[in-house]
Amino acid sequence: MIDISRIKAITLDLDDTLWPVWPTIGRAEVVLQAWLSTHAPATAALSADAELKKTVRAQIQARHADRAHDLSFLRRESIRALLEQAGESGHLAEPAFEVFFAERQRVDLFHDALPALAFWSQRLPVVALSNGNADVHRVGIGQHFHASVSAQSLGVAKPDVRIFEAGAAAAGVPCHEVLHIGDDAHADCVGALAAGMQVAWLNRDGHDWTHGDTRPHLEVRDLYALCASWPDYKL
């Protein structure tokens, strides 16, 4: 169990913790494809080939292994590579990416996300800690966050302990006074445990723990169950 008395701050994952990420990405892909159809039709034709798009993305990742943590960069350069392969201007990569990125911020929050955020942010500094490129302010939940730390901004991704240390520093507390909450057993839980944080694994789909004997301090199926760990929580 977690020790509430030791918690002075919360670091919180975003994608698949506060909203399902793949429906969001899927909608952003559709909007991007529509934009390309208007502004770069030859590229749109290439982009409609899922296998080709996957191959181009893999080539960009291999070419820029040092930027693996920067999803925005990888997405933009993949678009640029498709544009150039289609014989259209690579300069269109920036506006095309912005169309994708704007739609990527339009998320459908899980039903428990806003109540939990409101509850925690009234009591503790809450820091967003994400490998993704969502912006809590553009999403519309920035008022609940003391700060945001991303793999893109820091240069390292979870489960690297440095991103957890940066999250604790942003909250103004040492790691052992932080509760990290996230859905990814490896990136969130293994990383936060290595950093010395207390960890709550948000396991919405009931996955098995397959990462050794050291387990998260608490496993919950929703954020309401986690809020209930606080003595002053009321339904």
PAZAPA-4460 file (N, C-alpha, C; in steps of 0.05 Angstrom, whole numbers, plus 32768, in hexadecimal, padded with zeros to 4 digits):
% residues 235
    n_x    n_y    n_z   ca_x   ca_y   ca_z    c_x    c_y    c_z   seq   type   mol
   8011   7FE8   8000   8000   8000   8000   8011   8019   8000     1      M     A
   8007   802E   7FF5   8015   8048   7FF6   8013   8054   8012     2      I     A
   8027   8064   8018   8027   8073   8032   8020   8090   802C     3      D     A
   8007   8097   8030   7FFD   80B1   8029   800C   80C7   8038     4      I     A
   8014   80C1   8051   8022   80D5   8061   803C   80DE   8055     5      S     A
   8048   80CE   8044   8062   80D5   8038   805F   80E4   801E     6      R     A
   8047   80E5   8013   8043   80F1   7FF8   8041   810F   7FFA     7      I     A
   8054   811D   7FED   8054   813A   7FEC   804E   8145   7FD0     8      K     A
   804F   8133   7FBC   8049   813B   7FA1   8042   8122   7F91     9      A     A
   8035   8127   7F7A   802D   8111   7F68   8039   8117   7F4C    10      I     A
   8045   8102   7F40   804C   8104   7F24   8038   80F1   7F15    11      T     A
   802F   80FA   7EFE   8019   80EC   7EF1   801E   80E9   7ED3    12      L     A
   801C   80D1   7ECA   801C   80CB   7EAE   8003   80D6   7EA1    13      D     A
   8004   80DA   7E86   7FED   80E5   7E78   7FDF   80D1   7E66    14      L     A
   7FEC   80C9   7E50   7FE0   80B7   7E3C   7FDA   809C   7E49    15      D     A
   7FC1   8093   7E45   7FB7   807A   7E4F   7FB4   8079   7E6E    16      D     A
   7FBA   8090   7E7B   7FB4   8093   7E97   7F9D   80A6   7E9B    17      T     A
   7F9D   80BD   7E8D   7F87   80D0   7E8F   7F74   80CE   7E77    18      L     A
   7F7E   80C3   7E61   7F6D   80BF   7E49   7F79   80A8   7E38    19      W     A
   7F68   809B   7E28   7F73   8086   7E16   7F81   8093   7DFF    20      P     A
   7F9A   808C   7DFA   7FAA   809B   7DE7   7FA5   8093   7DCA    21      V     A
   7FA0   8079   7DC5   7FA0   8071   7DA8   7F87   807C   7D99    22      W     A
   7F70   807E   7DA5   7F5A   808C   7D97   7F61   80A9   7D90    23      P     A
   7F70   80B6   7DA2   7F78   80D1   7D9E   7F8B   80D2   7D86    24      T     A
   7FA0   80C1   7D86   7FB3   80C0   7D70   7FA5   80B9   7D56    25      I     A
   7F92   80A7   7D57   7F83   809F   7D3F   7F74   80B7   7D32    26      G     A
   7F67   80C7   7D43   7F59   80DE   7D39   7F6C   80F2   7D2D    27      R     A
   7F83   80F6   7D3A   7F97   8109   7D30   7FA2   80FF   7D15    28      A     A
   7FA5   80E6   7D12   7FAF   80DB   7CF8   7F9A   80E1   7CE2    29      E     A
   7F81   80DE   7CE8   7F6C   80E3   7CD4   7F6C   8101   7CCC    30      V     A
   7F6F   8112   7CE0   7F6F   812F   7CDA   7F88   8136   7CC9    31      V     A
   7F9F   812A   7CD0   7FB7   812F   7CC1   7FB4   8125   7CA4    32      L     A
   7FA8   810E   7CA0   7FA5   8103   7C86   7F93   8115   7C75    33      Q     A
   7F7E   8120   7C81   7F6C   8132   7C73   7F7B   814B   7C6A    34      A     A
   7F8C   8155   7C7C   7F9C   816D   7C76   7FAF   8168   7C5E    35      W     A
   7FBC   8151   7C5F   7FCE   814A   7C4A   7FC0   8147   7C2F    36      L     A
   7FA8   813C   7C30   7F98   8138   7C18   7F93   8153   7C09    37      S     A
   7F91   8168   7C19   7F8C   8183   7C0E   7FA6   8190   7C06    38      T     A
   7FBA   818E   7C17   7FD2   819F   7C13   7FEA   818F   7C07    39      H     A
   7FE9   8175   7C08   7FFF   8165   7BFE   7FF4   814A   7BF5    40      A     A
   7FE5   8149   7BDF   7FD6   8131   7BD8   7FE8   8119   7BD1    41      P     A
   7FFF   811E   7BC6   8011   8107   7BC0   801B   80FA   7BDA    42      A     A
   8020   810B   7BEE   8028   8101   7C08   8011   80F2   7C16    43      T     A
   7FF9   80FD   7C12   7FE1   80F0   7C1E   7FDE   80D3   7C13    44      A     A
   7FE4   80D0   7BF9   7FE2   80B6   7BED   7FF7   80A3   7BFA    45      A     A
   800F   80AC   7BFE   8023   809B   7C0B   801B   8096   7C28    46      L     A
   8011   80AA   7C36   800A   80A7   7C52   7FF3   8094   7C56    47      S     A
   7FE3   808F   7C42   7FCD   807C   7C44   7FD7   805F   7C45    48      A     A
   7FF0   805B   7C3F   7FFC   8040   7C40   8008   803C   7C5C    49      D     A
   7FFA   802D   7C6D   8002   802A   7C89   801E   801E   7C8B    50      A     A
   8024   800A   7C7A   803E   7FFD   7C7C   8055   800F   7C74    51      E     A
   8050   801F   7C5F   8064   8033   7C57   8069   8047   7C6D    52      L     A
   8053   8050   7C79   8056   8064   7C8E   8065   8058   7CA6    53      K     A
   8060   803F   7CAC   806F   8032   7CC2   808D   8030   7CBB    54      K     A
   8093   8029   7CA2   80AF   8027   7C99   80BD   8042   7C9B    55      T     A
   80B0   8057   7C92   80BC   8072   7C94   80C1   8079   7CB1    56      V     A
   80AE   8074   7CC2   80B1   807B   7CDF   80C9   806B   7CEA    57      R     A
   80CC   8052   7CE3   80E2   8042   7CED   80FD   804D   7CE3    58      A     A
   80FD   8056   7CCA   8116   8062   7CBF   811E   807B   7CCE    59      Q     A
   810A   808C   7CD4   810F   80A5   7CE3   8119   809E   7CFF    60      I     A
   810D   808B   7D0C   8116   8083   7D27   8132   8079   7D27    61      Q     A
   8139   8069   7D12   8154   805E   7D10   8168   8074   7D0B    62      A     A
   8161   8087   7CFA   8173   809D   7CF2   8177   80B1   7D09    63      R     A
   8163   80B3   7D1B   8164   80C6   7D31   8161   80B8   7D4C    64      H     A
   8171   80A3   7D50   816E   8094   7D69   8171   80A5   7D82    65      A     A
   8180   80BB   7D7F   8184   80CD   7D96   816C   80DD   7D9C    66      D     A
   8157   80DD   7D8B   813F   80EC   7D8F   8127   80DA   7D94    67      R     A
   812C   80C1   7D9D   8117   80AE   7DA1   8102   80B7   7DB5    68      A     A
   810A   80C9   7DC8   80F9   80D3   7DDC   80E6   80E9   7DD2    69      H     A
   80EC   80F4   7DBB   80DE   810C   7DB1   80C9   8104   7D9C    70      D     A
   80B1   80FE   7DA4   809C   80F4   7D92   8094   8109   7D7E    71      L     A
   8094   8122   7D86   808D   8138   7D73   80A1   8139   7D5C    72      S     A
   80BB   8138   7D63   80D0   8138   7D4F   80CD   8121   7D3B    73      F     A
   80C9   8109   7D46   80C6   80F1   7D35   80AE   80F3   7D23    74      L     A
   8098   80FD   7D2D   8080   8100   7D1D   8084   8114   7D07    75      R     A
   8090   812B   7D0E   8095   8140   7CFA   80A7   8137   7CE4    76      R     A
   80BD   8129   7CEC   80D0   8120   7CD8   80C5   8109   7CC7    77      E     A
   80B4   80F9   7CD2   80A7   80E5   7CC2   8095   80F1   7CAC    78      S     A
   8087   8106   7CB4   8076   8115   7CA1   8088   8121   7C8B    79      I     A
   809E   812D   7C94   80B1   8139   7C80   80BC   8124   7C6D    80      R     A
   80C3   810D   7C77   80CE   80F8   7C66   80B9   80EF   7C51    81      A     A
   80A0   80ED   7C59   808B   80E6   7C46   8087   80FB   7C31    82      L     A
   8087   8115   7C3A   8085   812B   7C27   809B   812A   7C12    83      L     A
   80B3   8126   7C1B   80CA   8126   7C08   80C9   810E   7BF6    84      E     A
   80C0   80F7   7C01   80BE   80DF   7BF0   80A9   80E2   7BDB    85      Q     A
   8094   80F2   7BE1   807E   80F7   7BCE   8085   810E   7BBB    86      A     A
   809C   811B   7BBE   80A4   8131   7BAD   8097   814B   7BB4    87      G     A
   808D   814E   7BCC   8080   8166   7BD5   8092   8174   7BEA    88      E     A
   808B   818D   7BF0   809D   819E   7C00   809F   8194   7C1D    89      S     A
   80B8   818F   7C26   80BC   8187   7C42   80B5   819D   7C56    90      G     A
   80B2   81B6   7C4C   80AB   81CC   7C5D   808E   81C9   7C67    91      H     A
   807E   81B8   7C5A   8063   81B3   7C63   8062   81A2   7C7D    92      L     A
   8079   8197   7C85   8079   8185   7C9C   8070   8194   7CB5    93      A     A
   8079   81AD   7CB8   8072   81BC   7CD0   8054   81C2   7CD2    94      E     A
   8047   81CE   7CBE   802A   81D2   7CC1   801B   81B7   7CC3    95      P     A
   8024   81A3   7CB5   8016   8189   7CB6   8018   817E   7CD3    96      A     A
   8030   8180   7CDF   8032   8176   7CFA   8021   8186   7D0D    97      F     A
   801F   81A0   7D09   800E   81B0   7D1B   7FF1   81A8   7D1A    98      E     A
   7FE8   81A0   7D03   7FCC   8196   7D00   7FC9   817C   7D10    99      V     A
   7FDC   816A   7D0E   7FDC   8152   7D1D   7FDD   8158   7D3B   100      F     A
   7FEF   8169   7D43   7FF4   816E   7D5F   7FDC   817B   7D6D   101      F     A
   7FCF   818D   7D5E   7FB7   819A   7D6A   7FA2   8185   7D6F   102      A     A
   7F9E   8173   7D5D   7F89   815E   7D61   7F92   814B   7D77   103      E     A
   7FAC   8147   7D7A   7FB6   8134   7D8E   7FAF   813E   7DAA   104      R     A
   7FAB   8158   7DAD   7FA4   8163   7DC7   7F86   8161   7DCE   105      Q     A
   7F76   8158   7DBB   7F59   8154   7DC0   7F54   8138   7DCA   106      R     A
   7F54   8135   7DE4   7F52   811B   7DF1   7F37   8116   7DFD   107      V     A
   7F30   80FD   7E01   7F18   80F6   7E10   7F21   80EB   7E2A   108      D     A
   7F1E   80FB   7E3F   7F28   80F3   7E5A   7F18   80DB   7E64   109      L     A
   7F26   80C9   7E72   7F18   80B4   7E81   7F06   80C1   7E96   110      F     A
   7EF0   80B4   7E9D   7EDC   80BF   7EAF   7EE7   80C7   7ECA   111      H     A
   7EFD   80BA   7ED3   7F07   80C0   7EED   7F1D   80D5   7EED   112      D     A
   7F26   80DE   7ED6   7F3D   80EF   7ED4   7F39   810B   7EE1   113      A     A
   7F24   8119   7ED9   7F21   8134   7EE4   7F1B   8134   7F02   114      L     A
   7F09   8122   7F0C   7F05   8122   7F29   7F1F   811C   7F39   115      P     A
   7F2F   8109   7F2F   7F48   8103   7F3C   7F5C   811B   7F3B   116      A     A
   7F5E   8127   7F24   7F70   813E   7F22   7F67   8155   7F35   117      L     A
   7F4E   815A   7F36   7F44   816F   7F47   7F4A   8168   7F65   118      A     A
   7F46   8150   7F6C   7F4B   8147   7F88   7F68   814A   7F8F   119      F     A
   7F7A   8140   7F7E   7F97   8141   7F84   7FA2   815D   7F83   120      W     A
   7F9A   816C   7F6F   7FA7   8186   7F6B   7F9F   819A   7F81   121      S     A
   7F8A   8195   7F90   7F82   81A5   7FA6   7F93   819F   7FBF   122      Q     A
   7FA2   8189   7FBE   7FB1   8180   7FD6   7FCF   8180   7FD2   123      R     A
   7FD8   817B   7FB9   7FF4   8176   7FB4   7FFC   8182   7F99   124      L     A
   8016   8189   7F95   801E   818F   7F7A   801E   8176   7F68   125      P     A
   8011   8179   7F51   800F   8163   7F3E   8020   816A   7F25   126      V     A
   8032   8158   7F1E   8044   815D   7F07   803E   8148   7EF1   127      V     A
   8038   8151   7ED9   8035   813F   7EC3   8051   8134   7EBB   128      A     A
   8052   8119   7EB7   806B   810C   7EB0   8066   80F9   7E99   129      L     A
   806D   8101   7E81   8064   80F2   7E6A   807A   80ED   7E55   130      S     A
   8079   80D6   7E49   808A   80D1   7E32   807D   80DB   7E18   131      N     A
   8064   80E3   7E19   8055   80EC   7E02   8058   810A   7DFE   132      G     A
   8048   8115   7DEB   804B   8131   7DE4   8030   8140   7DE8   133      N     A
   8020   8136   7DFA   8008   8145   7E01   800F   815D   7E12   134      A     A
   8000   8173   7E0F   8005   818C   7E1E   7FEC   818F   7E30   135      D     A
   7FF0   818E   7E4B   7FD9   818F   7E5D   7FC9   81A8   7E5A   136      V     A
   7FD6   81BE   7E52   7FC8   81D7   7E4F   7FB7   81D7   7E36   137      H     A
   7FC1   81CC   7E20   7FB1   81CA   7E08   7F9B   81B5   7E0B   138      R     A
   7FA0   81A1   7E1A   7F8C   818D   7E20   7F75   8199   7E30   139      V     A
   7F7C   81AD   7E41   7F67   81BB   7E51   7F67   81B3   7E6E   140      G     A
   7F7D   81A7   7E78   7F7D   819E   7E94   7F95   81AB   7EA3   141      I     A
   7FA2   81BF   7E97   7FBA   81CA   7EA2   7FB7   81D6   7EBD   142      G     A
   7F9E   81DE   7EC4   7F9A   81EB   7EDE   7F9F   81D7   7EF5   143      Q     A
   7F9F   81BE   7EF0   7FA3   81AA   7F05   7FC1   81A3   7F09   144      H     A
   7FD2   81AD   7EF8   7FEE   81A5   7EF9   8001   81BB   7F03   145      F     A
   8012   81B4   7F15   8027   81C6   7F1E   803D   81CA   7F09   146      H     A
   8043   81B5   7EFA   8057   81B6   7EE6   8054   819E   7ED3   147      A     A
   8062   819E   7EBD   8062   8188   7EAA   807F   8181   7EA3   148      S     A
   8086   8168   7EA3   80A0   815F   7E9A   809B   8149   7E85   149      V     A
   80A8   814D   7E6E   80A4   8139   7E58   80BF   812F   7E4F   150      S     A
   80BE   8117   7E42   80D6   810C   7E37   80E2   811F   7E22   151      A     A
   80D0   812C   7E13   80D8   813E   7DFE   80E8   8156   7E0A   152      Q     A
   80DE   8161   7E20   80EB   8179   7E2B   8104   8171   7E3A   153      S     A
   8105   8159   7E46   811C   8152   7E57   8132   8144   7E47   154      L     A
   812A   8135   7E33   813E   8126   7E23   8141   8109   7E2B   155      G     A
   8132   8100   7E3F   8132   80E4   7E46   8115   80DC   7E4C   156      V     A
   8110   80C2   7E48   80F4   80B8   7E4B   80F2   80A4   7E62   157      A     A
   80DA   80A2   7E6D   80D5   808D   7E80   80DB   8072   7E73   158      K     A
   80E8   805F   7E80   80EC   805D   7E9D   8106   8068   7EA8   159      P     A
   8114   8079   7E99   812D   8085   7EA2   8127   8094   7EBC   160      D     A
   8137   808F   7ED1   8131   809B   7EEB   8134   80B9   7EEA   161      V     A
   8142   80C4   7ED7   8147   80E1   7ED6   812D   80F0   7ED1   162      R     A
   811A   80E4   7EC2   8102   80F3   7EBD   80F0   80F4   7ED7   163      I     A
   80F2   80DF   7EE7   80E4   80DE   7F00   80F1   80F2   7F14   164      F     A
   810B   80F3   7F14   8119   8106   7F25   8112   8123   7F1D   165      E     A
   810F   8128   7F03   8107   8142   7EF9   80EB   8149   7F01   166      A     A
   80DA   8135   7F01   80BE   813A   7F0A   80BD   8141   7F28   167      G     A
   80CC   8133   7F38   80CD   8139   7F55   80D9   8155   7F59   168      A     A
   80EE   815C   7F4A   80FA   8177   7F4C   80E6   818C   7F45   169      A     A
   80D6   8187   7F30   80C2   819B   7F27   80AD   819F   7F3D   170      A     A
   80A8   818A   7F4D   8095   818D   7F63   80A1   8198   7F7C   171      A     A
   80BC   8199   7F7C   80CA   81A5   7F93   80CE   8192   7FAB   172      G     A
   80CE   8177   7FA5   80D0   8163   7FBA   80E4   814E   7FB1   173      V     A
   80EF   813E   7FC4   8100   8127   7FBC   80EE   8110   7FB2   174      P     A
   80FB   80FE   7FA3   80EC   80E8   7F97   80DC   80D7   7FAB   175      C     A
   80E8   80D3   7FC3   80DA   80C1   7FD6   80C1   80CE   7FE1   176      H     A
   80BC   80E7   7FDB   80A3   80F4   7FE4   808E   80F7   7FCD   177      E     A
   8093   80E9   7FB7   8082   80EA   7FA0   8073   80D0   7F9C   178      V     A
   805A   80D2   7F94   804A   80BB   7F8B   8048   80BE   7F6C   179      L     A
   8052   80AA   7F5E   804F   80AA   7F41   8038   8098   7F39   180      H     A
   8027   80A2   7F27   8010   8093   7F1D   8012   8090   7EFF   181      I     A
   800F   8078   7EF6   8010   8073   7ED9   8006   8058   7ED1   182      G     A
   8001   8055   7EB8   7FF5   803B   7EAE   800A   8028   7EA3   183      D     A
   8021   8031   7E9C   8035   8020   7E8F   8046   8012   7EA4   184      D     A
   8044   7FF8   7EA5   8052   7FE9   7EBA   8071   7FED   7EB9   185      A     A
   807B   7FEE   7EA1   8098   7FF1   7E9E   80A0   800E   7EA0   186      H     A
   8096   801F   7E8E   809F   803B   7E8D   8098   804A   7EA7   187      A     A
   8080   8046   7EB1   8077   8055   7EC9   8080   8048   7EE2   188      D     A
   8079   802F   7EE5   807D   8022   7F00   809A   801A   7F05   189      C     A
   80A6   800C   7EF2   80C2   8004   7EF6   80D4   801D   7EF9   190      V     A
   80CF   8031   7EE8   80DF   8049   7EE9   80DC   8058   7F03   191      G     A
   80C3   805C   7F0C   80BE   806B   7F25   80C8   805C   7F3D   192      A     A
   80C6   8042   7F3D   80D0   8032   7F54   80EF   8035   7F55   193      L     A
   80FC   8035   7F3E   8119   8038   7F3E   8121   8054   7F48   194      A     A
   8110   8068   7F44   8116   8083   7F4D   8110   8087   7F6A   195      A     A
   8104   8073   7F77   80FF   8075   7F94   80E4   8081   7F9B   196      G     A
   80D2   8082   7F87   80B7   808C   7F8C   80A4   8076   7F96   197      M     A
   808F   807F   7FA3   8078   806D   7FA6   8069   806C   7F8B   198      Q     A
   805D   8055   7F85   8052   8052   7F6A   8036   8045   7F6C   199      V     A
   8024   8052   7F5D   8009   8046   7F5A   8006   803F   7F3C   200      A     A
   8002   8025   7F38   7FFE   801B   7F1D   7FE0   801C   7F15   201      W     A
   7FDA   802D   7F02   7FBE   802E   7EF8   7FBB   8019   7EE3   202      L     A
   7FB0   8003   7EEB   7FAE   7FEB   7ED9   7F90   7FE7   7ED1   203      N     A
   7F87   7FF9   7EC0   7F6A   7FF9   7EB8   7F61   7FDF   7EAC   204      R     A
   7F73   7FD1   7E9E   7F6A   7FB9   7E90   7F72   7F9F   7E9D   205      D     A
   7F7D   7FA0   7EB5   7F83   7F88   7EC4   7F9A   7F77   7EBA   206      G     A
   7FAF   7F85   7EB0   7FC6   7F76   7EA6   7FD6   7F69   7EBD   207      H     A
   7FE4   7F54   7EB7   7FF5   7F47   7ECB   800F   7F57   7ECE   208      D     A
   801A   7F56   7EE7   8034   7F63   7EEC   804A   7F50   7EE3   209      W     A
   805B   7F58   7ED1   8070   7F46   7EC6   808C   7F51   7EC9   210      T     A
   8090   7F62   7EDE   80A9   7F70   7EE0   80B8   7F6A   7EFA   211      H     A
   80B7   7F51   7F02   80C6   7F49   7F19   80B7   7F4B   7F34   212      G     A
   80C6   7F47   7F49   80BA   7F45   7F64   80B4   7F61   7F70   213      D     A
   80C2   7F75   7F67   80BD   7F90   7F72   80A5   7F9B   7F63   214      T     A
   8090   7FA0   7F72   8076   7FA8   7F66   806F   7FC4   7F6F   215      R     A
   805D   7FD1   7F60   8053   7FEB   7F69   8047   7FEA   7F85   216      P     A
   8046   8000   7F93   803B   8001   7FAD   801D   7FFC   7FAD   217      H     A
   8010   8003   7F97   7FF3   8000   7F96   7FEC   7FFB   7F78   218      L     A
   7FD9   7FEA   7F74   7FCE   7FE5   7F59   7FB0   7FEB   7F5A   219      E     A
   7FA6   7FFB   7F48   7F8A   8003   7F47   7F7F   8001   7F2B   220      V     A
   7F65   7FFD   7F29   7F58   7FFC   7F0F   7F4E   8017   7F05   221      R     A
   7F4B   802A   7F17   7F43   8045   7F0F   7F4E   8059   7F23   222      D     A
   7F4C   8073   7F1C   7F57   8088   7F2D   7F46   808D   7F46   223      L     A
   7F2D   8086   7F45   7F1C   8088   7F5D   7F27   8077   7F73   224      Y     A
   7F2F   805E   7F6C   7F39   804C   7F80   7F53   8057   7F8D   225      A     A
   7F63   8065   7F7D   7F7B   8071   7F87   7F75   8088   7F9A   226      L     A
   7F62   8099   7F91   7F5A   80B0   7FA2   7F50   80A6   7FBE   227      C     A
   7F43   808F   7FBD   7F38   8084   7FD6   7F4E   807D   7FEB   228      A     A
   7F67   807D   7FE2   7F7D   8078   7FF5   7F81   8090   8008   229      S     A
   7F77   80A8   8000   7F7A   80BF   8011   7F63   80BF   8026   230      W     A
   7F6A   80C5   803F   7F56   80C3   8054   7F3F   80D7   8051   231      P     A
   7F44   80ED   8044   7F2F   8102   8041   7F20   8100   8027   232      D     A
   7F24   80EA   8018   7F15   80E6   7FFF   7EF9   80DE   8004   233      Y     A
   7EE6   80EB   7FF6   7ECA   80E4   7FF8   7EBF   80E1   7FDB   234      K     A
   7EAF   80CC   7FD8   7EA3   80C7   7FBE   7E91   80DE   7FB6   235      L     A
***
